[in-house]
Amino acid sequence: MTSGPLLVTALAAALAAGPASTPPPAPGATTAAATATETPRIPYEMFRLANGLTVILNVDHGAPLVGVHVQYDVGSKDEKPGRTGFAHLFEHLMFQGTEHLPKGLEDRLVDAAGGDANGSTAQDTTVYWQQVPSNALEQMLFIGSERMGFLLPTLDQAKLDNQRDVVRNERRQSYEMQPYGLAYDKILSNLWNPEFPYHWMTIGSHEDLEAATLQDVRDFFERWYGPENAVLSISGDIDPARTRALVEKWFAGIPGKTKPLHQLPDPKPLAQETRVTMEDRVQLPRLYVAWQTPKVFAAGDAALDLLGQILTDGKSARLVKRLVMEEQIAQSVSAGQSSQALAGMFLVVATPKPGVPLDRLEREIDEEIARIAKEPPTAVELERAKNKIEAGAVFGLEPVGGFGGRAATLANYFLRAGDPGFLEKDLERYRFATAADVSEAARTFLRKDARVVLNVVPKTGAPAPAAAAAEGSAR
């Protein structure tokens, strides 16, 4: 589930703060203020620098902390066949030093401030964030501006070769040497047509990484990593006027250009069921079932989020209750909607108990999906799913910084919906969803004649699985 965690970016904080007043915006700014509506909104101020950089500020004096979040509208969706893995490669290169920020200095600055920092690359976006005491704000803005404006002067063949080797080793350790590690790659390559940019994993392939030239990666950076294709979101214990002045000090001098055009292809629909078997160095087989589904915020997306909750979130969820708790034929089972900018994927993953064939798990999973497609979930099931989505979002997004904090969510809403204050409309998708909507989504999108079924089975000669756990135990 990906759209659910975007929901309530700071609902808990907004509720705790009560009605908020926002200082008058700087000239040229637009302001969204908290209002006395059913859903509290996060007060923010948004403005754009002359070079195209979008800046979002959210004031919260609850703790002397600040979250600084830079998000680029680039991910593996912006790559093409034969040139995969570039966005993730740049996530690594961005930590290797710049013209005025020697390698390692960022870590020392963050550590000296007592903060945290990280970055990640996904199919749609690339993010870098720091959460630090508010008196270290300017140092974090310096780091972000260096990445954006001063990376290329120090990007040479030695750095590229070094980080290319690091990424290839990461692929080996995180995927190729991990049990079931390449299952996701197998699913993507069968679910999406080769030209569609979700066909490959974000980390890319060895062949494409090896083929990348220094000019290739420099061109990729110049196209996608300018201020016109980025959002700077700052949340926490800040003074808006001073923060704006600091942003202009460190970012306004970076040259901007015309915002790049993103490819927006539609995937080729699956015309039939595709069945794949993959051998792996595992003790137990595992079942994966995947469907093409709507992109984020599209019709059916929220209903599929709710369906994933109803099927596998908690011991009372349908598949967990049946397969894990009652019949005890599965070690674990999970299901959920992954909704992205271009398309979504609904995925069910189930691991059997030793001796239980995968076809039995598949048959019973199909029965439960068919049942909910025919008969809508109960009012209790639907309300529980809605409450879990909202509660999970509230408790997961309390920090001002981090991968899911307030700064990140304001930036996400801007990039995905064009509106940092999209919280209320996002929540309404779930609040207004009906049991019939969930049932219809299952009928429409989770069809047996348009899906990928992957069976991961132990490689010949792999160790035998351990004895089944005692009856009554479940994970």
Secondary structure by P-SEA (a helix, b strand, c coil): ccccccccccaaaaaaacbbbbccccccbbbbbbcccccccccccccccccbbbbbbbbbccccbbbbbbbbccccccccccccaaaaaaaaaaaccccccccaaaaaaaaaacccccccccccccbbbbbccccaaaaaaaaaaaaaccccccccaaaaaaaaaaaaaaaaaacccccccaaaaaaaaaaccccccccccccccaaaaaaccaaaaaaaaaaccccccbbbbbbccccaaaaaaaaaaccccccccccbbbbbcccccccbbbbbbbbccccbbbbbbbbbbbcccccaaaaaaaaaaaccccccccccccccccccccccccccccccccbbbbbbbbbbcccccaaaaaaaaaaaaaaaaaccccaaaaaaaaaaaaaaaaaacccccccccaaaaaaaaaaacccccaaaaaaaaaaaccaaaaaaaaaccccccbbbbbbbbcccccccccccccccccc
